[in-house]
Amino acid sequence: MAKTKSAALTLVESTGKAPQRIPRPAEPDFIRKLLAYEDVEAAARLVTEQAARLWDAKHGDERTRAQELLADLNPRYKRSTEELAKLEKRQADTPQFVRAPHAQTGEDVHKVPFSDWHTKDKILIILIVLFALLALALGAGNVFANLMSSGNPVFLEDPWLAMGLSALLPIGSVAVKFATNFMAFDASRRLYAQFIFALTLAVLLTWTVLFAINFDGVGASISFDSLLEPKTNTNTALVWTQLAAEMLAGSALFLAAEHIYVKYAPDYYTQNIDYIEVKRACDEHKKAHDELSNKRAELFGRERRLGDEREAEINEQVASFIYLRGRYRAASDFS
């Protein structure tokens, strides 16, 4: 590290003259020996070095010890800071509460029986479930019809295989809906439901466009078997969008049914054990980190204070030299 000049030495180099109205200090022997030295700047540098060496002889060990402890503490503090950031991120990513059975929570909350539901909600949930089942049945039938019309001997010889594959669509539709079971809070489930409804609407609009392209005559006789014949790209897209619309419509309807059901059967929540553990680890580490931070700040302050005292002592000695040098020159000019 390059040495920096003291403020007093800079004053000597810039003026070469003694400041006025400084109280007369005691005349150290070392300074008195340099009063007649012609090169004022060189003499001031000697005073600076001498003051620094004298201070280091008295307090250098203390400052060096503080610097060594600080150099050893800084890497530990950095690692502790990084570990604390990881724990805080884990705590932020871990839900504080999770859904639990009623028996585990001990809360005196009961589900409302279906007979006590509002009439509107009774009618709506029955219609929603019926149409959802209808959508899944139509989707499975659509897949089955496509497989059988493909002319593949495997499916023609064993229709049960085609029937098994067609069950994949209703299974996928229910699986899309049950993704909400892994969401802890209603806000997340609401956003997911809104996404599914928006996607269903987009697919249905696409299906209406493709349907109009393939069947452009209202009075024409429509053969639904033509939907299963991939003659053109639009026919293939129509079949795909129809399957997707049936799967998504079933999921959206089940989500709507769940939205009505949870009003009468609210979820129970309990504290998450994982959150409790990570919070305890975070709190313990934060306590140790704060102690390490306080120790580091104390060492830093001590090292800074000793450094300031060293500079102050140097400035004091150089200021004495400037003052005595000025008096010496004044006395020499008078004589």
C-alpha positions in Angstrom: 0.0 0.0 0.0 1.4 3.4 -1.0 2.1 5.8 1.9 0.0 9.0 2.0 1.5 12.3 3.1 0.2 13.7 6.3 -1.7 17.0 6.2 1.0 18.8 8.1 3.7 17.7 5.6 1.5 18.8 2.7 1.3 22.2 4.4 5.1 22.5 4.6 5.5 21.5 0.9 2.8 24.0 -0.2 3.9 27.0 1.9 7.3 26.5 3.3 6.4 29.0 6.0 5.3 28.7 9.6 1.7 29.4 10.3 1.1 32.3 12.7 -0.5 32.5 16.2 0.2 28.9 17.1 0.8 28.4 20.9 4.4 27.6 21.6 4.9 23.9 22.2 7.7 22.2 24.1 10.8 21.9 21.9 11.6 18.2 21.4 15.3 17.5 21.0 14.8 15.9 17.6 13.0 18.9 16.2 15.5 21.4 17.7 18.3 19.6 15.9 16.6 20.2 12.6 15.8 23.9 12.9 18.9 25.0 11.1 18.5 22.4 8.3 18.3 24.2 5.0 16.0 21.8 3.2 12.7 22.4 5.0 10.7 19.7 3.2 13.4 17.1 3.9 13.4 18.1 7.5 9.7 17.9 7.7 9.8 14.4 6.3 12.3 13.4 8.9 10.0 14.8 11.6 7.1 12.8 10.1 9.1 9.6 10.0 10.4 10.1 13.5 6.9 10.8 14.9 5.5 7.7 13.1 8.3 5.5 14.5 7.8 6.7 18.0 4.1 6.2 17.9 4.5 2.7 16.4 7.0 1.8 19.1 4.3 2.7 21.8 1.1 1.5 20.1 2.1 -0.4 17.0 1.5 -3.8 18.5 -2.1 -2.9 19.4 -2.9 -1.6 16.0 -1.2 -4.6 14.2 -3.1 -7.0 16.4 -6.4 -5.3 15.5 -5.5 -5.4 11.8 -4.6 -9.1 12.0 -7.9 -10.0 13.8 -9.8 -7.9 11.3 -8.1 -9.7 8.4 -9.1 -13.1 9.9 -12.6 -12.0 10.7 -13.5 -10.5 7.3 -13.7 -13.9 5.4 -15.7 -15.4 8.3 -18.1 -12.4 8.1 -18.5 -12.8 4.4 -19.3 -16.5 4.6 -21.7 -15.8 7.5 -23.5 -13.2 5.4 -23.8 -15.6 2.4 -25.2 -18.3 4.7 -27.7 -15.9 6.3 -28.9 -14.9 2.8 -29.5 -18.5 1.9 -31.4 -19.2 5.1 -33.5 -16.1 4.6 -34.3 -17.1 1.0 -35.3 -20.6 2.2 -37.5 -19.1 4.9 -39.2 -16.8 2.3 -39.7 -19.7 -0.1 -41.2 -22.0 2.6 -45.0 -21.5 3.3 -45.7 -20.7 6.9 -48.9 -22.6 7.0 -50.1 -25.8 5.2 -53.4 -27.4 4.9 -54.2 -30.0 7.4 -57.1 -32.3 8.5 -59.6 -30.9 10.9 -58.6 -33.4 13.6 -55.0 -32.1 13.5 -55.9 -28.4 13.8 -58.4 -28.8 16.6 -60.4 -25.9 15.3 -64.2 -25.9 16.0 -65.2 -25.5 12.3 -67.6 -27.8 10.6 -68.5 -28.4 7.0 -71.9 -27.3 5.9 -74.0 -30.2 4.7 -75.3 -30.2 1.1 -78.8 -29.8 2.3 -78.0 -26.5 3.9 -76.4 -25.0 0.8 -77.9 -22.1 -1.1 -80.3 -23.2 -3.8 -78.3 -21.4 -6.4 -75.1 -23.1 -5.5 -76.9 -26.5 -5.4 -78.2 -26.1 -8.9 -74.9 -24.7 -10.2 -72.7 -27.4 -8.8 -75.0 -30.2 -10.2 -74.9 -28.6 -13.6 -71.2 -28.1 -13.5 -70.4 -31.7 -12.5 -72.8 -33.1 -15.2 -71.3 -31.0 -17.9 -67.7 -31.8 -16.7 -68.5 -35.5 -16.9 -70.0 -35.0 -20.3 -66.9 -33.1 -21.6 -64.7 -36.0 -20.4 -66.9 -38.6 -21.9 -67.0 -36.8 -25.3 -63.3 -36.3 -25.2 -62.7 -40.0 -24.6 -65.2 -40.9 -27.3 -63.4 -38.5 -29.7 -60.0 -40.1 -29.1 -61.6 -43.6 -29.4 -63.2 -42.7 -32.7 -60.0 -41.2 -34.1 -58.0 -44.4 -33.2 -60.6 -46.7 -34.7 -60.9 -44.7 -37.9 -57.2 -44.7 -38.4 -57.5 -48.2 -39.8 -54.6 -49.5 -37.6 -55.0 -53.3 -37.3 -53.9 -53.2 -33.7 -56.9 -51.1 -32.7 -59.3 -52.9 -35.1 -58.3 -56.3 -33.6 -58.3 -55.1 -30.0 -60.8 -52.2 -29.4 -60.1 -52.4 -25.7 -56.6 -51.0 -26.4 -58.1 -48.0 -28.2 -60.6 -47.6 -25.3 -57.7 -47.6 -22.8 -55.8 -45.0 -24.7 -58.9 -42.8 -25.0 -59.1 -42.8 -21.2 -55.9 -40.7 -21.2 -57.8 -37.5 -22.1 -60.2 -37.6 -19.1 -57.3 -38.6 -16.8 -55.3 -35.7 -18.1 -58.2 -33.3 -17.6 -58.6 -34.4 -13.9 -54.9 -34.2 -13.4 -54.8 -30.6 -14.6 -57.5 -29.7 -12.1 -55.8 -31.5 -9.2 -52.7 -29.3 -9.6 -54.5 -26.9 -7.2 -54.2 -29.5 -4.4 -50.5 -28.6 -4.2 -51.1 -24.9 -3.8 -51.2 -23.7 -0.3 -53.4 -20.6 -0.5 -56.5 -19.5 -2.2 -54.8 -16.7 -4.1 -52.5 -19.2 -5.9 -55.5 -21.4 -6.8 -57.5 -18.5 -8.0 -54.7 -17.4 -10.4 -54.3 -20.9 -11.7 -58.0 -21.2 -12.3 -58.0 -17.9 -14.2 -55.2 -19.2 -16.4 -57.1 -22.4 -17.2 -60.3 -20.5 -18.0 -58.4 -18.1 -20.2 -56.6 -20.9 -22.0 -59.9 -22.8 -22.4 -61.5 -19.7 -23.9 -58.6 -19.3 -26.4 -58.8 -22.9 -27.5 -62.6 -22.8 -27.9 -62.3 -19.6 -30.0 -59.7 -21.4 -32.2 -61.9 -24.4 -32.5 -64.9 -22.3 -33.7 -62.7 -20.7 -36.4 -61.4 -24.1 -37.6 -64.9 -25.6 -37.4 -66.2 -22.7 -39.6 -63.4 -23.3 -42.1 -64.1 -27.0 -42.4 -68.0 -26.7 -42.4 -68.8 -23.5 -44.2 -72.4 -24.3 -45.1 -75.2 -24.2 -42.7 -77.6 -26.0 -45.0 -75.1 -28.6 -46.0 -75.3 -32.0 -44.5 -72.6 -32.3 -41.8 -71.0 -35.6 -41.3 -69.2 -35.7 -38.0 -67.2 -38.6 -39.3 -65.4 -36.0 -41.5 -63.9 -34.6 -38.4 -61.9 -37.8 -38.0 -60.5 -37.8 -41.5 -57.2 -35.9 -41.6 -57.4 -34.8 -45.2 -56.0 -31.4 -44.8 -54.0 -29.4 -42.2 -57.1 -27.7 -41.0 -58.8 -31.0 -40.3 -55.9 -32.1 -38.2 -55.9 -28.8 -36.4 -59.6 -29.1 -35.8 -59.3 -32.5 -34.2 -56.4 -31.3 -32.0 -58.2 -28.2 -30.8 -61.4 -30.2 -30.2 -59.4 -32.6 -28.0 -57.7 -29.8 -26.2 -60.9 -27.9 -25.7 -62.7 -31.0 -24.2 -59.8 -31.6 -21.8 -59.5 -28.0 -20.7 -63.3 -27.5 -20.5 -63.5 -30.5 -18.1 -60.7 -29.1 -16.0 -62.3 -25.6 -15.9 -65.6 -27.0 -14.9 -64.1 -29.0 -12.1 -62.3 -25.9 -10.9 -65.6 -24.1 -10.9 -67.2 -26.9 -8.9 -64.3 -26.7 -6.4 -64.7 -23.0 -6.0 -68.3 -23.5 -4.9 -67.5 -26.5 -2.7 -64.8 -24.7 -0.7 -67.3 -22.1 0.4 -69.1 -24.7 2.4 -66.0 -26.9 3.3 -63.2 -24.5 4.1 -59.6 -25.7 4.4 -57.9 -26.0 7.7 -54.4 -24.7 8.1 -51.6 -25.4 10.6 -48.1 -24.2 11.0 -45.6 -25.8 8.6 -43.0 -27.8 10.4 -40.4 -27.1 7.7 -41.0 -23.4 8.2 -40.6 -23.7 11.9 -37.3 -25.5 11.5 -35.8 -23.1 8.9 -37.0 -20.1 10.9 -35.2 -21.5 14.0 -32.0 -22.1 12.0 -32.3 -18.6 10.5 -32.8 -17.0 13.9 -29.9 -18.8 15.5 -27.6 -18.0 12.6 -28.7 -14.4 12.7 -27.9 -14.1 16.4 -24.4 -15.5 15.7 -24.0 -13.3 12.7 -24.9 -10.2 14.7 -22.3 -11.1 17.3 -19.7 -11.5 14.6 -20.8 -8.2 13.0 -20.5 -6.4 16.3 -17.0 -7.8 16.9 -16.0 -6.9 13.4 -17.3 -3.3 13.8 -15.5 -3.0 17.2 -12.2 -4.1 15.7 -12.7 -1.9 12.7 -13.4 1.1 15.0 -10.4 0.3 17.1 -8.1 0.1 14.1 -9.5 3.3 12.7 -9.1 5.1 16.0 -5.5 4.0 16.4 -4.8 5.1 12.8 -6.3 8.5 13.5 -4.3 8.9 16.7 -1.1 8.0 14.8 -1.9 10.7 12.1 -2.8 13.2 14.8 0.5 12.6 16.6 2.4 13.0 13.3 0.5 16.2 12.5 1.2 17.6 16.0 5.0 17.0 15.7 5.2 18.5 12.2 3.1 21.5 13.3 5.6 22.0 16.2 8.4 21.9 13.7 6.8 24.5 11.4 6.2 26.8 14.4 9.7 26.4 15.8 11.3 26.7 12.3 9.4 30.0 11.8 10.7 31.3 15.2 14.2 30.2 14.4 14.2 32.1 11.0 12.7 35.2 12.7 15.5 35.2 15.3 18.1 34.6 12.6 16.8 37.6 10.5 16.7 39.8 13.6 20.2 39.1 14.5 
